[in-house]
Amino acid sequence: MKRTLSNTFRILKKRHFTIIITALCLLFLSACGSTTAPSVEESKAANGRISVVTSFYPIYYLAGEIGGDHANVINLIPAGVEPHDWSPKSRELNEASKASLFLYNGAGLEGWVDGFLKGLGKDKAVKPVQVSTGIALIEADGSEHEHDGHEDGEEHHDHGSLTTDPHTWVSPKSAMVMAGNIKNALIEVDPAYTADYEANYEKLKDKLTRLDSKFQAEIGQAPRKDIVVSHQAFGYLARDYGLNQVAIMGLSPDAEPRAQDLLRISKFVKENDVRYIFFEELVTSTLADTLAREAGVETLVLNPIEGLTPKQEQAGENFISLMEANLQNLVKALQ
């Protein structure tokens, strides 16, 4: 009986010790941080910068250049991931819900964005901004319409049946419109640093203007104007600089071409003396390689800059340097 009581007492002491330790751990954790998301004001007070979340790389680059020292810019899609194939998880939703701004391209690129915006909720401090607003969009059939950012985008959200070309950023002219929208959004949520955002925007605009001038001059002098690409991602580039885009795959890079399409493109390559088939790094080059072999031509990279590869990220490449590399390859192919 005494042994039983002694054992019971030891068990109670052990349980009492465990309860005390658990309580102390909880007190320690509550002192270190809270599970409640901080307000925008609290977040900014902690590091002096507003939080900006972007949907994919080109917007991340533009926002970082304009935001400068006053914005902590976080990109949702990691390096090496093709944005057409990506969809957010709860952690991305949580990240965006704590931000001052959520910047996305729109025009049908982010098929997940409607549900994402609903998940953010109206009571959150984050302001969503569609940065392609103001760009005349290109329809799948080649026609155009003005984009005011308020249209119903449901019809564009099936990646296999995009009806609008979402690849606005691939043209420096469109990138300038996007940069202006980002600048205005930053000023709206953080007016105290209006002068800095304006100054940073002017520096970026100067880079994009010089890039635009290079494209106009060098492509304008090229004797050829036909480009054969693996993915129909260069409509805005073609429109703005007088090129004729012939694509193996459609607006979505996983849209498989038909056999007769490949035969038609192969015939086009031979009849028009096209010397290079362009492919991109984030999508398999199998079809481009196959077509190039069949037509007896070579392949070159034409990057839609939907994201950086880990190698490009490590090398310090950015939107401007990759666009300049695109221009070099275009000039080579158009000789």
RABEL-V638852 format. One record per backbone hydrogen bond with DSSP energy under -0.5 kcal/mol. CO is the residue of the C=O (numbers start at 1). NH is the residue of the N-H. E is the energy in kcal/mol with one decimal. If there is no record, write none. Layout:
co=CO nh=NH e=E
co=CO nh=NH e=E
//
This chain:
co=1 nh=5 e=-2.4
co=2 nh=6 e=-2.6
co=3 nh=7 e=-2.5
co=4 nh=8 e=-2.5
co=5 nh=9 e=-2.5
co=6 nh=10 e=-2.2
co=7 nh=11 e=-2.3
co=8 nh=12 e=-2.5
co=9 nh=13 e=-2.5
co=10 nh=14 e=-2.3
co=11 nh=15 e=-2.7
co=12 nh=16 e=-2.8
co=13 nh=17 e=-2.4
co=14 nh=18 e=-2.3
co=15 nh=19 e=-2.4
co=16 nh=20 e=-2.1
co=17 nh=21 e=-2.4
co=18 nh=22 e=-2.7
co=19 nh=23 e=-2.5
co=20 nh=24 e=-2.4
co=21 nh=25 e=-2.4
co=22 nh=26 e=-2.3
co=23 nh=27 e=-2.2
co=24 nh=28 e=-2.2
co=25 nh=29 e=-2.7
co=26 nh=30 e=-2.4
co=27 nh=31 e=-1.5
co=28 nh=32 e=-1.7
co=29 nh=33 e=-1.8
co=39 nh=43 e=-2.6
co=40 nh=44 e=-2.7
co=41 nh=45 e=-2.3
co=42 nh=46 e=-1.3
co=43 nh=47 e=-1.1
co=44 nh=48 e=-3.0
co=50 nh=72 e=-3.5
co=51 nh=100 e=-2.9
co=51 nh=101 e=-1.5
co=52 nh=74 e=-3.1
co=53 nh=103 e=-2.8
co=54 nh=76 e=-2.4
co=55 nh=77 e=-0.6
co=56 nh=59 e=-0.7
co=56 nh=60 e=-1.7
co=57 nh=61 e=-2.8
co=58 nh=62 e=-2.2
co=59 nh=63 e=-2.9
co=60 nh=64 e=-2.2
co=61 nh=65 e=-2.2
co=62 nh=66 e=-2.1
co=63 nh=67 e=-3.1
co=64 nh=68 e=-1.8
co=67 nh=70 e=-2.0
co=68 nh=71 e=-0.9
co=70 nh=50 e=-2.5
co=71 nh=73 e=-0.9
co=72 nh=52 e=-2.6
co=74 nh=54 e=-2.8
co=76 nh=78 e=-0.5
co=78 nh=81 e=-1.5
co=82 nh=85 e=-1.6
co=83 nh=86 e=-0.7
co=89 nh=92 e=-0.5
co=89 nh=93 e=-1.7
co=90 nh=94 e=-2.4
co=91 nh=95 e=-2.1
co=92 nh=96 e=-2.5
co=93 nh=97 e=-2.0
co=94 nh=98 e=-0.7
co=95 nh=98 e=-0.8
co=96 nh=99 e=-1.5
co=100 nh=127 e=-2.1
co=101 nh=53 e=-2.8
co=102 nh=104 e=-0.5
co=102 nh=129 e=-2.6
co=103 nh=55 e=-1.9
co=104 nh=131 e=-2.7
co=105 nh=132 e=-1.3
co=106 nh=109 e=-1.6
co=109 nh=111 e=-1.2
co=110 nh=113 e=-1.9
co=112 nh=116 e=-1.9
co=113 nh=117 e=-2.8
co=114 nh=118 e=-1.9
co=115 nh=119 e=-2.0
co=116 nh=120 e=-1.4
co=117 nh=121 e=-1.0
co=121 nh=124 e=-0.9
co=126 nh=128 e=-0.6
co=127 nh=102 e=-2.4
co=129 nh=104 e=-2.4
co=129 nh=131 e=-0.8
co=130 nh=133 e=-1.1
co=132 nh=135 e=-1.8
co=135 nh=137 e=-0.8
co=137 nh=139 e=-0.5
co=137 nh=145 e=-2.0
co=138 nh=165 e=-3.4
co=139 nh=142 e=-2.2
co=143 nh=139 e=-4.0
co=145 nh=137 e=-2.2
co=146 nh=148 e=-0.6
co=147 nh=134 e=-3.8
co=151 nh=153 e=-0.6
co=153 nh=156 e=-1.7
co=154 nh=157 e=-1.7
co=157 nh=159 e=-0.8
co=158 nh=161 e=-2.2
co=159 nh=162 e=-0.5
co=163 nh=140 e=-2.7
co=164 nh=166 e=-0.6
co=165 nh=138 e=-0.5
co=166 nh=168 e=-2.2
co=167 nh=170 e=-1.0
co=168 nh=171 e=-1.3
co=171 nh=175 e=-2.4
co=172 nh=176 e=-1.6
co=173 nh=177 e=-1.1
co=174 nh=178 e=-2.3
co=175 nh=179 e=-2.4
co=176 nh=180 e=-1.9
co=177 nh=181 e=-1.9
co=178 nh=182 e=-2.1
co=179 nh=183 e=-2.5
co=180 nh=184 e=-2.2
co=181 nh=185 e=-1.9
co=182 nh=186 e=-2.4
co=183 nh=187 e=-2.2
co=184 nh=188 e=-2.0
co=185 nh=189 e=-1.9
co=186 nh=190 e=-1.9
co=190 nh=193 e=-1.7
co=191 nh=194 e=-1.7
co=193 nh=197 e=-2.5
co=194 nh=198 e=-2.7
co=195 nh=199 e=-2.2
co=196 nh=200 e=-2.8
co=197 nh=201 e=-2.3
co=198 nh=202 e=-2.2
co=199 nh=203 e=-1.8
co=200 nh=204 e=-2.2
co=201 nh=205 e=-3.2
co=202 nh=206 e=-2.0
co=203 nh=207 e=-1.6
co=204 nh=208 e=-2.5
co=205 nh=209 e=-2.6
co=206 nh=210 e=-2.3
co=207 nh=211 e=-2.1
co=208 nh=212 e=-2.6
co=209 nh=213 e=-2.3
co=210 nh=214 e=-2.0
co=211 nh=215 e=-2.3
co=212 nh=216 e=-2.5
co=213 nh=217 e=-2.6
co=214 nh=218 e=-2.8
co=215 nh=219 e=-2.0
co=215 nh=220 e=-0.5
co=216 nh=220 e=-1.4
co=217 nh=221 e=-1.2
co=218 nh=222 e=-0.6
co=219 nh=222 e=-0.6
co=225 nh=244 e=-3.1
co=227 nh=229 e=-0.6
co=227 nh=246 e=-2.8
co=228 nh=278 e=-3.1
co=229 nh=248 e=-2.7
co=230 nh=249 e=-1.8
co=231 nh=233 e=-3.0
co=234 nh=238 e=-2.7
co=235 nh=239 e=-2.6
co=236 nh=240 e=-2.3
co=237 nh=241 e=-1.5
co=238 nh=242 e=-0.7
co=238 nh=243 e=-2.0
co=243 nh=245 e=-0.6
co=244 nh=227 e=-2.7
co=246 nh=229 e=-2.5
co=249 nh=232 e=-0.7
co=250 nh=232 e=-1.5
co=252 nh=255 e=-2.0
co=254 nh=256 e=-0.9
co=255 nh=250 e=-0.6
co=258 nh=261 e=-0.5
co=258 nh=262 e=-1.8
co=259 nh=263 e=-2.1
co=260 nh=264 e=-2.2
co=261 nh=265 e=-2.6
co=262 nh=266 e=-2.5
co=263 nh=267 e=-2.2
co=264 nh=268 e=-2.2
co=265 nh=269 e=-2.7
co=266 nh=270 e=-1.9
co=267 nh=271 e=-2.6
co=268 nh=272 e=-2.0
co=269 nh=274 e=-2.1
co=270 nh=273 e=-0.8
co=275 nh=298 e=-1.9
co=276 nh=228 e=-0.6
co=276 nh=278 e=-0.5
co=277 nh=300 e=-1.8
co=278 nh=230 e=-1.2
co=279 nh=302 e=-2.4
co=280 nh=283 e=-0.7
co=285 nh=289 e=-2.9
co=286 nh=290 e=-2.6
co=287 nh=291 e=-2.6
co=288 nh=292 e=-2.3
co=289 nh=293 e=-2.4
co=290 nh=294 e=-2.2
co=291 nh=295 e=-2.3
co=292 nh=296 e=-1.0
co=292 nh=297 e=-2.5
co=298 nh=277 e=-2.5
co=300 nh=279 e=-2.4
co=302 nh=304 e=-0.5
co=306 nh=57 e=-0.7
co=308 nh=80 e=-3.1
co=309 nh=313 e=-2.5
co=310 nh=314 e=-2.3
co=311 nh=315 e=-1.8
co=312 nh=317 e=-2.3
co=313 nh=316 e=-1.1
co=318 nh=322 e=-2.4
co=319 nh=323 e=-2.0
co=320 nh=324 e=-2.2
co=321 nh=325 e=-1.8
co=322 nh=326 e=-2.1
co=323 nh=327 e=-2.1
co=324 nh=328 e=-2.0
co=325 nh=329 e=-2.1
co=326 nh=330 e=-2.5
co=327 nh=331 e=-2.7
co=328 nh=332 e=-1.9
co=329 nh=333 e=-2.2
co=330 nh=334 e=-1.9
co=332 nh=335 e=-0.8
co=334 nh=224 e=-1.6
//
